[in-house]
Amino acid sequence: MKKLIPLFILIPLIELALLATSWHWIGFFSTLLIVILTGVIGGYIARQQALKIWNQLKNEVSQGVMPGNTLLEGAVTLIAGILLLTPGYLSDLTGFLLLIPFVRRKVRFMIYLWLKQQLSKGRLFFHYRR
């Protein structure tokens, strides 16, 4: 967690600097319009992909298949949507990248490997109850 603290300070500062630079070069209303449009368009795309993942999840559960990959893909899509609704160019770029299926699958796999590593080290565990 201590490793993330600089990121929580640095990333918003970079976002503010980029927005201020954009405001300086293209104006306040153009910058505001870009922020609003990326939020609306990104939110729409994220919603469409989330509905597709939700249907896939329901289909897997109804067939008795454990939907691990689909759940992780849904989590990545949720993160993409949150990033797209957060004002800023870096968050928008990251959010749009996460909505590309190829990129989303790679990130999903990286999260899977991280979770597997945490489980094997005993840092993470799950309780299963019937």
N, CA, C and O atoms as a GROMACS GRO file, in nm:
protein
  520
    1MET      N    1   0.082  -0.120   0.000
    1MET     CA    2   0.000   0.000   0.000
    1MET      C    3   0.087   0.126   0.000
    1MET      O    4   0.050   0.226  -0.061
    2LYS      N    5   0.200   0.121   0.068
    2LYS     CA    6   0.288   0.237   0.072
    2LYS      C    7   0.341   0.273  -0.066
    2LYS      O    8   0.370   0.390  -0.094
    3LYS      N    9   0.353   0.172  -0.153
    3LYS     CA   10   0.402   0.197  -0.288
    3LYS      C   11   0.301   0.276  -0.371
    3LYS      O   12   0.339   0.343  -0.467
    4LEU      N   13   0.173   0.269  -0.334
    4LEU     CA   14   0.069   0.337  -0.411
    4LEU      C   15   0.052   0.483  -0.372
    4LEU      O   16  -0.003   0.561  -0.450
    5ILE      N   17   0.097   0.522  -0.256
    5ILE     CA   18   0.077   0.660  -0.208
    5ILE      C   19   0.136   0.763  -0.305
    5ILE      O   20   0.069   0.861  -0.336
    6PRO      N   21   0.260   0.745  -0.354
    6PRO     CA   22   0.310   0.843  -0.451
    6PRO      C   23   0.224   0.851  -0.578
    6PRO      O   24   0.208   0.958  -0.636
    7LEU      N   25   0.168   0.738  -0.620
    7LEU     CA   26   0.082   0.739  -0.738
    7LEU      C   27  -0.045   0.819  -0.714
    7LEU      O   28  -0.093   0.889  -0.803
    8PHE      N   29  -0.101   0.809  -0.592
    8PHE     CA   30  -0.222   0.884  -0.560
    8PHE      C   31  -0.195   1.035  -0.554
    8PHE      O   32  -0.288   1.115  -0.561
    9ILE      N   33  -0.071   1.072  -0.541
    9ILE     CA   34  -0.034   1.214  -0.542
    9ILE      C   35   0.009   1.256  -0.683
    9ILE      O   36  -0.032   1.362  -0.732
   10LEU      N   37   0.091   1.175  -0.746
   10LEU     CA   38   0.150   1.211  -0.875
   10LEU      C   39   0.048   1.211  -0.989
   10LEU      O   40   0.047   1.305  -1.070
   11ILE      N   41  -0.035   1.110  -0.998
   11ILE     CA   42  -0.130   1.101  -1.110
   11ILE      C   43  -0.228   1.219  -1.113
   11ILE      O   44  -0.246   1.278  -1.220
   12PRO      N   45  -0.292   1.257  -1.001
   12PRO     CA   46  -0.379   1.375  -1.007
   12PRO      C   47  -0.304   1.503  -1.044
   12PRO      O   48  -0.359   1.589  -1.113
   13LEU      N   49  -0.180   1.516  -1.000
   13LEU     CA   50  -0.101   1.634  -1.037
   13LEU      C   51  -0.075   1.638  -1.188
   13LEU      O   52  -0.083   1.744  -1.250
   14ILE      N   53  -0.042   1.523  -1.245
   14ILE     CA   54  -0.020   1.516  -1.390
   14ILE      C   55  -0.150   1.548  -1.464
   14ILE      O   56  -0.149   1.621  -1.563
   15GLU      N   57  -0.262   1.492  -1.416
   15GLU     CA   58  -0.392   1.520  -1.478
   15GLU      C   59  -0.424   1.669  -1.474
   15GLU      O   60  -0.468   1.727  -1.573
   16LEU      N   61  -0.401   1.730  -1.358
   16LEU     CA   62  -0.425   1.875  -1.346
   16LEU      C   63  -0.337   1.955  -1.440
   16LEU      O   64  -0.382   2.051  -1.502
   17ALA      N   65  -0.210   1.916  -1.449
   17ALA     CA   66  -0.119   1.987  -1.539
   17ALA      C   67  -0.163   1.973  -1.684
   17ALA      O   68  -0.159   2.070  -1.760
   18LEU      N   69  -0.206   1.854  -1.723
   18LEU     CA   70  -0.253   1.834  -1.861
   18LEU      C   71  -0.380   1.913  -1.888
   18LEU      O   72  -0.395   1.972  -1.995
   19LEU      N   73  -0.473   1.914  -1.792
   19LEU     CA   74  -0.596   1.992  -1.810
   19LEU      C   75  -0.566   2.142  -1.817
   19LEU      O   76  -0.626   2.214  -1.896
   20ALA      N   77  -0.473   2.188  -1.734
   20ALA     CA   78  -0.436   2.330  -1.736
   20ALA      C   79  -0.369   2.368  -1.867
   20ALA      O   80  -0.394   2.475  -1.923
   21THR      N   81  -0.284   2.279  -1.917
   21THR     CA   82  -0.218   2.304  -2.045
   21THR      C   83  -0.321   2.306  -2.158
   21THR      O   84  -0.316   2.391  -2.246
   22SER      N   85  -0.414   2.212  -2.153
   22SER     CA   86  -0.521   2.207  -2.253
   22SER      C   87  -0.605   2.334  -2.247
   22SER      O   88  -0.640   2.392  -2.350
   23TRP      N   89  -0.637   2.376  -2.127
   23TRP     CA   90  -0.715   2.498  -2.107
   23TRP      C   91  -0.641   2.618  -2.169
   23TRP      O   92  -0.701   2.703  -2.234
   24HIS      N   93  -0.510   2.622  -2.147
   24HIS     CA   94  -0.429   2.732  -2.200
   24HIS      C   95  -0.427   2.731  -2.353
   24HIS      O   96  -0.438   2.837  -2.416
   25TRP      N   97  -0.412   2.612  -2.413
   25TRP     CA   98  -0.395   2.604  -2.558
   25TRP      C   99  -0.527   2.607  -2.636
   25TRP      O  100  -0.534   2.669  -2.742
   26ILE      N  101  -0.630   2.541  -2.586
   26ILE     CA  102  -0.754   2.535  -2.664
   26ILE      C  103  -0.871   2.604  -2.597
   26ILE      O  104  -0.979   2.615  -2.656
   27GLY      N  105  -0.852   2.651  -2.476
   27GLY     CA  106  -0.958   2.725  -2.407
   27GLY      C  107  -1.035   2.641  -2.308
   27GLY      O  108  -1.035   2.518  -2.313
   28PHE      N  109  -1.102   2.712  -2.218
   28PHE     CA  110  -1.176   2.646  -2.110
   28PHE      C  111  -1.291   2.564  -2.164
   28PHE      O  112  -1.307   2.447  -2.127
   29PHE      N  113  -1.374   2.623  -2.251
   29PHE     CA  114  -1.493   2.552  -2.298
   29PHE      C  115  -1.459   2.432  -2.386
   29PHE      O  116  -1.528   2.330  -2.381
   30SER      N  117  -1.354   2.443  -2.466
   30SER     CA  118  -1.311   2.328  -2.547
   30SER      C  119  -1.261   2.215  -2.457
   30SER      O  120  -1.292   2.098  -2.481
   31THR      N  121  -1.185   2.250  -2.356
   31THR     CA  122  -1.136   2.150  -2.260
   31THR      C  123  -1.252   2.085  -2.188
   31THR      O  124  -1.256   1.963  -2.172
   32LEU      N  125  -1.347   2.166  -2.143
   32LEU     CA  126  -1.465   2.115  -2.074
   32LEU      C  127  -1.546   2.023  -2.166
   32LEU      O  128  -1.593   1.918  -2.122
   33LEU      N  129  -1.560   2.061  -2.292
   33LEU     CA  130  -1.633   1.979  -2.388
   33LEU      C  131  -1.564   1.844  -2.409
   33LEU      O  132  -1.631   1.741  -2.416
   34ILE      N  133  -1.433   1.844  -2.420
   34ILE     CA  134  -1.358   1.719  -2.436
   34ILE      C  135  -1.380   1.629  -2.315
   34ILE      O  136  -1.404   1.510  -2.331
   35VAL      N  137  -1.371   1.685  -2.196
   35VAL     CA  138  -1.389   1.607  -2.073
   35VAL      C  139  -1.530   1.548  -2.069
   35VAL      O  140  -1.547   1.431  -2.035
   36ILE      N  141  -1.630   1.627  -2.103
   36ILE     CA  142  -1.769   1.579  -2.100
   36ILE      C  143  -1.791   1.473  -2.208
   36ILE      O  144  -1.852   1.369  -2.180
   37LEU      N  145  -1.743   1.498  -2.329
   37LEU     CA  146  -1.763   1.402  -2.439
   37LEU      C  147  -1.695   1.269  -2.413
   37LEU      O  148  -1.753   1.163  -2.437
   38THR      N  149  -1.572   1.272  -2.363
   38THR     CA  150  -1.504   1.145  -2.334
   38THR      C  151  -1.578   1.070  -2.224
   38THR      O  152  -1.585   0.947  -2.228
   39GLY      N  153  -1.631   1.140  -2.127
   39GLY     CA  154  -1.708   1.075  -2.022
   39GLY      C  155  -1.835   1.010  -2.075
   39GLY      O  156  -1.866   0.896  -2.041
   40VAL      N  157  -1.908   1.084  -2.159
   40VAL     CA  158  -2.034   1.032  -2.212
   40VAL      C  159  -2.009   0.916  -2.309
   40VAL      O  160  -2.071   0.811  -2.298
   41ILE      N  161  -1.918   0.936  -2.404
   41ILE     CA  162  -1.889   0.832  -2.503
   41ILE      C  163  -1.828   0.710  -2.435
   41ILE      O  164  -1.869   0.596  -2.461
   42GLY      N  165  -1.733   0.734  -2.349
   42GLY     CA  166  -1.669   0.622  -2.277
   42GLY      C  167  -1.767   0.548  -2.189
   42GLY      O  168  -1.765   0.425  -2.183
   43GLY      N  169  -1.853   0.621  -2.120
   43GLY     CA  170  -1.954   0.558  -2.036
   43GLY      C  171  -2.048   0.471  -2.118
   43GLY      O  172  -2.086   0.362  -2.074
   44TYR      N  173  -2.087   0.520  -2.235
   44TYR     CA  174  -2.176   0.443  -2.323
   44TYR      C  175  -2.108   0.314  -2.370
   44TYR      O  176  -2.167   0.206  -2.364
   45ILE      N  177  -1.983   0.325  -2.416
   45ILE     CA  178  -1.910   0.207  -2.463
   45ILE      C  179  -1.890   0.108  -2.348
   45ILE      O  180  -1.909  -0.012  -2.366
   46ALA      N  181  -1.852   0.159  -2.232
   46ALA     CA  182  -1.830   0.072  -2.116
   46ALA      C  183  -1.960   0.000  -2.078
   46ALA      O  184  -1.958  -0.118  -2.044
   47ARG      N  185  -2.072   0.071  -2.084
   47ARG     CA  186  -2.201   0.011  -2.051
   47ARG      C  187  -2.235  -0.101  -2.150
   47ARG      O  188  -2.282  -0.207  -2.109
   48GLN      N  189  -2.212  -0.077  -2.278
   48GLN     CA  190  -2.242  -0.179  -2.379
   48GLN      C  191  -2.157  -0.304  -2.356
   48GLN      O  192  -2.208  -0.416  -2.363
   49GLN      N  193  -2.029  -0.284  -2.328
   49GLN     CA  194  -1.942  -0.399  -2.306
   49GLN      C  195  -1.976  -0.468  -2.174
   49GLN      O  196  -1.966  -0.591  -2.164
   50ALA      N  197  -2.014  -0.392  -2.073
   50ALA     CA  198  -2.053  -0.451  -1.945
   50ALA      C  199  -2.178  -0.536  -1.961
   50ALA      O  200  -2.188  -0.643  -1.900
   51LEU      N  201  -2.275  -0.492  -2.041
   51LEU     CA  202  -2.394  -0.571  -2.066
   51LEU      C  203  -2.360  -0.702  -2.139
   51LEU      O  204  -2.418  -0.807  -2.110
   52LYS      N  205  -2.268  -0.694  -2.232
   52LYS     CA  206  -2.223  -0.814  -2.303
   52LYS      C  207  -2.157  -0.912  -2.205
   52LYS      O  208  -2.183  -1.032  -2.210
   53ILE      N  209  -2.073  -0.861  -2.118
   53ILE     CA  210  -2.007  -0.946  -2.018
   53ILE      C  211  -2.109  -1.003  -1.921
   53ILE      O  212  -2.098  -1.120  -1.882
   54TRP      N  213  -2.209  -0.923  -1.881
   54TRP     CA  214  -2.313  -0.969  -1.791
   54TRP      C  215  -2.390  -1.086  -1.852
   54TRP      O  216  -2.418  -1.185  -1.784
   55ASN      N  217  -2.424  -1.074  -1.981
   55ASN     CA  218  -2.495  -1.183  -2.049
   55ASN      C  219  -2.408  -1.308  -2.057
   55ASN      O  220  -2.458  -1.420  -2.042
   56GLN      N  221  -2.280  -1.289  -2.082
   56GLN     CA  222  -2.187  -1.402  -2.087
   56GLN      C  223  -2.178  -1.468  -1.949
   56GLN      O  224  -2.174  -1.590  -1.939
   57LEU      N  225  -2.175  -1.388  -1.844
   57LEU     CA  226  -2.169  -1.438  -1.707
   57LEU      C  227  -2.293  -1.521  -1.674
   57LEU      O  228  -2.283  -1.631  -1.620
   58LYS      N  229  -2.410  -1.468  -1.709
   58LYS     CA  230  -2.535  -1.542  -1.684
   58LYS      C  231  -2.537  -1.674  -1.761
   58LYS      O  232  -2.581  -1.776  -1.709
   59ASN      N  233  -2.488  -1.670  -1.885
   59ASN     CA  234  -2.484  -1.791  -1.967
   59ASN      C  235  -2.391  -1.896  -1.905
   59ASN      O  236  -2.426  -2.014  -1.900
   60GLU      N  237  -2.274  -1.855  -1.859
   60GLU     CA  238  -2.179  -1.948  -1.799
   60GLU      C  239  -2.236  -2.009  -1.671
   60GLU      O  240  -2.224  -2.129  -1.648
   61VAL      N  241  -2.298  -1.926  -1.587
   61VAL     CA  242  -2.355  -1.975  -1.462
   61VAL      C  243  -2.468  -2.073  -1.489
   61VAL      O  244  -2.480  -2.175  -1.422
   62SER      N  245  -2.552  -2.043  -1.588
   62SER     CA  246  -2.664  -2.132  -1.620
   62SER      C  247  -2.615  -2.267  -1.674
   62SER      O  248  -2.685  -2.367  -1.662
   63GLN      N  249  -2.495  -2.269  -1.733
   63GLN     CA  250  -2.437  -2.394  -1.783
   63GLN      C  251  -2.354  -2.466  -1.678
   63GLN      O  252  -2.300  -2.573  -1.705
   64GLY      N  253  -2.342  -2.406  -1.559
   64GLY     CA  254  -2.265  -2.467  -1.452
   64GLY      C  255  -2.115  -2.447  -1.464
   64GLY      O  256  -2.037  -2.520  -1.402
   65VAL      N  257  -2.074  -2.350  -1.543
   65VAL     CA  258  -1.932  -2.321  -1.562
   65VAL      C  259  -1.891  -2.212  -1.464
   65VAL      O  260  -1.962  -2.114  -1.446
   66MET      N  261  -1.775  -2.230  -1.399
   66MET     CA  262  -1.723  -2.129  -1.308
   66MET      C  263  -1.678  -2.008  -1.389
   66MET      O  264  -1.587  -2.022  -1.471
   67PRO      N  265  -1.737  -1.890  -1.368
   67PRO     CA  266  -1.711  -1.774  -1.455
   67PRO      C  267  -1.594  -1.686  -1.408
   67PRO      O  268  -1.607  -1.564  -1.406
   68GLY      N  269  -1.482  -1.747  -1.372
   68GLY     CA  270  -1.369  -1.670  -1.319
   68GLY      C  271  -1.316  -1.566  -1.416
   68GLY      O  272  -1.301  -1.449  -1.380
   69ASN      N  273  -1.288  -1.607  -1.540
   69ASN     CA  274  -1.235  -1.512  -1.638
   69ASN      C  275  -1.335  -1.402  -1.670
   69ASN      O  276  -1.298  -1.285  -1.686
   70THR      N  277  -1.461  -1.439  -1.677
   70THR     CA  278  -1.565  -1.340  -1.708
   70THR      C  279  -1.578  -1.240  -1.594
   70THR      O  280  -1.598  -1.121  -1.618
   71LEU      N  281  -1.568  -1.286  -1.470
   71LEU     CA  282  -1.573  -1.195  -1.356
   71LEU      C  283  -1.456  -1.097  -1.358
   71LEU      O  284  -1.473  -0.978  -1.332
   72LEU      N  285  -1.337  -1.148  -1.387
   72LEU     CA  286  -1.220  -1.059  -1.396
   72LEU      C  287  -1.235  -0.960  -1.510
   72LEU      O  288  -1.198  -0.843  -1.497
   73GLU      N  289  -1.287  -1.007  -1.622
   73GLU     CA  290  -1.307  -0.916  -1.736
   73GLU      C  291  -1.411  -0.809  -1.702
   73GLU      O  292  -1.397  -0.694  -1.742
   74GLY      N  293  -1.513  -0.848  -1.628
   74GLY     CA  294  -1.612  -0.751  -1.581
   74GLY      C  295  -1.551  -0.648  -1.487
   74GLY      O  296  -1.585  -0.530  -1.492
   75ALA      N  297  -1.460  -0.693  -1.401
   75ALA     CA  298  -1.393  -0.601  -1.309
   75ALA      C  299  -1.307  -0.500  -1.386
   75ALA      O  300  -1.305  -0.381  -1.354
   76VAL      N  301  -1.236  -0.549  -1.488
   76VAL     CA  302  -1.154  -0.459  -1.570
   76VAL      C  303  -1.242  -0.359  -1.644
   76VAL      O  304  -1.206  -0.242  -1.657
   77THR      N  305  -1.357  -0.404  -1.693
   77THR     CA  306  -1.450  -0.314  -1.762
   77THR      C  307  -1.506  -0.210  -1.664
   77THR      O  308  -1.522  -0.093  -1.701
   78LEU      N  309  -1.534  -0.250  -1.543
   78LEU     CA  310  -1.580  -0.156  -1.440
   78LEU      C  311  -1.474  -0.051  -1.412
   78LEU      O  312  -1.506   0.068  -1.400
   79ILE      N  313  -1.350  -0.093  -1.400
   79ILE     CA  314  -1.240   0.001  -1.378
   79ILE      C  315  -1.229   0.097  -1.496
   79ILE      O  316  -1.209   0.217  -1.478
   80ALA      N  317  -1.244   0.045  -1.618
   80ALA     CA  318  -1.239   0.130  -1.738
   80ALA      C  319  -1.349   0.235  -1.731
   80ALA      O  320  -1.325   0.352  -1.759
   81GLY      N  321  -1.470   0.194  -1.695
   81GLY     CA  322  -1.581   0.289  -1.685
   81GLY      C  323  -1.556   0.397  -1.581
   81GLY      O  324  -1.586   0.514  -1.604
   82ILE      N  325  -1.502   0.357  -1.467
   82ILE     CA  326  -1.471   0.455  -1.361
   82ILE      C  327  -1.366   0.553  -1.410
   82ILE      O  328  -1.378   0.674  -1.387
   83LEU      N  329  -1.263   0.503  -1.478
   83LEU     CA  330  -1.159   0.591  -1.530
   83LEU      C  331  -1.214   0.688  -1.634
   83LEU      O  332  -1.172   0.803  -1.639
   84LEU      N  333  -1.307   0.642  -1.716
   84LEU     CA  334  -1.364   0.728  -1.820
   84LEU      C  335  -1.454   0.835  -1.760
   84LEU      O  336  -1.469   0.943  -1.818
   85LEU      N  337  -1.514   0.809  -1.647
   85LEU     CA  338  -1.598   0.908  -1.582
   85LEU      C  339  -1.517   1.005  -1.497
   85LEU      O  340  -1.569   1.108  -1.453
   86THR      N  341  -1.390   0.973  -1.474
   86THR     CA  342  -1.301   1.062  -1.400
   86THR      C  343  -1.241   1.162  -1.498
   86THR      O  344  -1.183   1.122  -1.598
   87PRO      N  345  -1.254   1.292  -1.471
   87PRO     CA  346  -1.200   1.390  -1.564
   87PRO      C  347  -1.047   1.384  -1.572
   87PRO      O  348  -0.978   1.376  -1.470
   88GLY      N  349  -0.997   1.388  -1.693
   88GLY     CA  350  -0.853   1.390  -1.714
   88GLY      C  351  -0.815   1.309  -1.837
   88GLY      O  352  -0.882   1.212  -1.874
   89TYR      N  353  -0.708   1.350  -1.899
   89TYR     CA  354  -0.664   1.286  -2.023
   89TYR      C  355  -0.601   1.149  -1.999
   89TYR      O  356  -0.627   1.056  -2.074
   90LEU      N  357  -0.518   1.135  -1.895
   90LEU     CA  358  -0.455   1.006  -1.868
   90LEU      C  359  -0.558   0.901  -1.828
   90LEU      O  360  -0.552   0.787  -1.873
   91SER      N  361  -0.653   0.940  -1.743
   91SER     CA  362  -0.755   0.845  -1.702
   91SER      C  363  -0.843   0.806  -1.820
   91SER      O  364  -0.881   0.689  -1.832
   92ASP      N  365  -0.875   0.900  -1.908
   92ASP     CA  366  -0.954   0.869  -2.026
   92ASP      C  367  -0.879   0.775  -2.120
   92ASP      O  368  -0.935   0.678  -2.170
   93LEU      N  369  -0.753   0.804  -2.143
   93LEU     CA  370  -0.672   0.719  -2.230
   93LEU      C  371  -0.664   0.577  -2.173
   93LEU      O  372  -0.682   0.479  -2.247
   94THR      N  373  -0.638   0.566  -2.044
   94THR     CA  374  -0.631   0.434  -1.980
   94THR      C  375  -0.765   0.364  -1.987
   94THR      O  376  -0.771   0.244  -2.016
   95GLY      N  377  -0.873   0.436  -1.962
   95GLY     CA  378  -1.007   0.378  -1.968
   95GLY      C  379  -1.040   0.326  -2.107
   95GLY      O  380  -1.091   0.215  -2.122
   96PHE      N  381  -1.012   0.406  -2.210
   96PHE     CA  382  -1.039   0.362  -2.346
   96PHE      C  383  -0.953   0.242  -2.384
   96PHE      O  384  -1.000   0.151  -2.452
   97LEU      N  385  -0.827   0.241  -2.341
   97LEU     CA  386  -0.741   0.126  -2.369
   97LEU      C  387  -0.798  -0.001  -2.306
   97LEU      O  388  -0.795  -0.108  -2.368
   98LEU      N  389  -0.849   0.010  -2.183
   98LEU     CA  390  -0.904  -0.106  -2.114
   98LEU      C  391  -1.033  -0.157  -2.180
   98LEU      O  392  -1.074  -0.270  -2.156
   99LEU      N  393  -1.097  -0.075  -2.261
   99LEU     CA  394  -1.218  -0.119  -2.331
   99LEU      C  395  -1.187  -0.196  -2.459
   99LEU      O  396  -1.276  -0.258  -2.516
  100ILE      N  397  -1.063  -0.191  -2.504
  100ILE     CA  398  -1.023  -0.270  -2.621
  100ILE      C  399  -1.011  -0.415  -2.576
  100ILE      O  400  -0.932  -0.445  -2.487
  101PRO      N  401  -1.088  -0.506  -2.638
  101PRO     CA  402  -1.090  -0.645  -2.589
  101PRO      C  403  -0.953  -0.709  -2.574
  101PRO      O  404  -0.929  -0.779  -2.475
  102PHE      N  405  -0.864  -0.688  -2.670
  102PHE     CA  406  -0.730  -0.747  -2.662
  102PHE      C  407  -0.656  -0.698  -2.538
  102PHE      O  408  -0.596  -0.777  -2.466
  103VAL      N  409  -0.660  -0.568  -2.514
  103VAL     CA  410  -0.593  -0.509  -2.398
  103VAL      C  411  -0.659  -0.558  -2.270
  103VAL      O  412  -0.591  -0.594  -2.174
  104ARG      N  413  -0.792  -0.560  -2.270
  104ARG     CA  414  -0.865  -0.604  -2.151
  104ARG      C  415  -0.830  -0.748  -2.115
  104ARG      O  416  -0.814  -0.780  -1.998
  105ARG      N  417  -0.816  -0.836  -2.215
  105ARG     CA  418  -0.779  -0.975  -2.188
  105ARG      C  419  -0.638  -0.984  -2.130
  105ARG      O  420  -0.612  -1.064  -2.040
  106LYS      N  421  -0.547  -0.902  -2.180
  106LYS     CA  422  -0.409  -0.903  -2.126
  106LYS      C  423  -0.409  -0.857  -1.981
  106LYS      O  424  -0.342  -0.917  -1.896
  107VAL      N  425  -0.483  -0.750  -1.951
  107VAL     CA  426  -0.490  -0.699  -1.814
  107VAL      C  427  -0.557  -0.801  -1.724
  107VAL      O  428  -0.515  -0.823  -1.610
  108ARG      N  429  -0.663  -0.865  -1.774
  108ARG     CA  430  -0.731  -0.970  -1.698
  108ARG      C  431  -0.633  -1.081  -1.663
  108ARG      O  432  -0.633  -1.129  -1.549
  109PHE      N  433  -0.550  -1.121  -1.758
  109PHE     CA  434  -0.452  -1.227  -1.733
  109PHE      C  435  -0.349  -1.182  -1.630
  109PHE      O  436  -0.308  -1.261  -1.545
  110MET      N  437  -0.306  -1.057  -1.638
  110MET     CA  438  -0.209  -1.005  -1.540
  110MET      C  439  -0.269  -1.005  -1.399
  110MET      O  440  -0.201  -1.039  -1.303
  111ILE      N  441  -0.396  -0.968  -1.388
  111ILE     CA  442  -0.464  -0.972  -1.258
  111ILE      C  443  -0.475  -1.115  -1.209
  111ILE      O  444  -0.455  -1.142  -1.091
  112TYR      N  445  -0.508  -1.207  -1.299
  112TYR     CA  446  -0.515  -1.348  -1.263
  112TYR      C  447  -0.382  -1.397  -1.207
  112TYR      O  448  -0.378  -1.462  -1.103
  113LEU      N  449  -0.272  -1.365  -1.276
  113LEU     CA  450  -0.140  -1.407  -1.229
  113LEU      C  451  -0.108  -1.345  -1.093
  113LEU      O  452  -0.052  -1.412  -1.006
  114TRP      N  453  -0.144  -1.219  -1.074
  114TRP     CA  454  -0.119  -1.153  -0.945
  114TRP      C  455  -0.199  -1.220  -0.834
  114TRP      O  456  -0.146  -1.247  -0.726
  115LEU      N  457  -0.328  -1.248  -0.861
  115LEU     CA  458  -0.411  -1.316  -0.760
  115LEU      C  459  -0.357  -1.454  -0.727
  115LEU      O  460  -0.354  -1.494  -0.611
  116LYS      N  461  -0.314  -1.526  -0.829
  116LYS     CA  462  -0.257  -1.660  -0.809
  116LYS      C  463  -0.132  -1.652  -0.722
  116LYS      O  464  -0.112  -1.734  -0.633
  117GLN      N  465  -0.048  -1.552  -0.748
  117GLN     CA  466   0.074  -1.533  -0.670
  117GLN      C  467   0.039  -1.499  -0.525
  117GLN      O  468   0.102  -1.552  -0.432
  118GLN      N  469  -0.058  -1.412  -0.505
  118GLN     CA  470  -0.098  -1.374  -0.369
  118GLN      C  471  -0.155  -1.495  -0.294
  118GLN      O  472  -0.128  -1.512  -0.175
  119LEU      N  473  -0.232  -1.578  -0.362
  119LEU     CA  474  -0.285  -1.699  -0.300
  119LEU      C  475  -0.174  -1.795  -0.260
  119LEU      O  476  -0.177  -1.852  -0.151
  120SER      N  477  -0.077  -1.813  -0.349
  120SER     CA  478   0.032  -1.907  -0.320
  120SER      C  479   0.121  -1.859  -0.206
  120SER      O  480   0.179  -1.940  -0.134
  121LYS      N  481   0.132  -1.728  -0.188
  121LYS     CA  482   0.213  -1.673  -0.079
  121LYS      C  483   0.134  -1.663   0.051
  121LYS      O  484   0.190  -1.628   0.155
  122GLY      N  485   0.005  -1.695   0.046
  122GLY     CA  486  -0.077  -1.690   0.166
  122GLY      C  487  -0.122  -1.550   0.204
  122GLY      O  488  -0.169  -1.529   0.316
  123ARG      N  489  -0.110  -1.455   0.114
  123ARG     CA  490  -0.151  -1.318   0.142
  123ARG      C  491  -0.299  -1.296   0.113
  123ARG      O  492  -0.357  -1.195   0.153
  124LEU      N  493  -0.358  -1.390   0.045
  124LEU     CA  494  -0.497  -1.379   0.005
  124LEU      C  495  -0.560  -1.517   0.016
  124LEU      O  496  -0.498  -1.616  -0.022
  125PHE      N  497  -0.679  -1.524   0.068
  125PHE     CA  498  -0.746  -1.653   0.079
  125PHE      C  499  -0.895  -1.632   0.065
  125PHE      O  500  -0.947  -1.523   0.086
  126PHE      N  501  -0.963  -1.739   0.028
  126PHE     CA  502  -1.107  -1.736   0.008
  126PHE      C  503  -1.172  -1.840   0.098
  126PHE      O  504  -1.121  -1.951   0.115
  127HIS      N  505  -1.285  -1.803   0.154
  127HIS     CA  506  -1.366  -1.898   0.229
  127HIS      C  507  -1.484  -1.936   0.142
  127HIS      O  508  -1.555  -1.850   0.089
  128TYR      N  509  -1.503  -2.064   0.128
  128TYR     CA  510  -1.616  -2.113   0.048
  128TYR      C  511  -1.713  -2.181   0.142
  128TYR      O  512  -1.676  -2.274   0.213
  129ARG      N  513  -1.837  -2.135   0.142
  129ARG     CA  514  -1.940  -2.196   0.225
  129ARG      C  515  -2.054  -2.244   0.138
  129ARG      O  516  -2.085  -2.185   0.035
  130ARG      N  517  -2.114  -2.351   0.181
  130ARG     CA  518  -2.232  -2.402   0.111
  130ARG      C  519  -2.356  -2.362   0.183
  130ARG      O  520  -2.466  -2.395   0.140
   0.00000   0.00000   0.00000
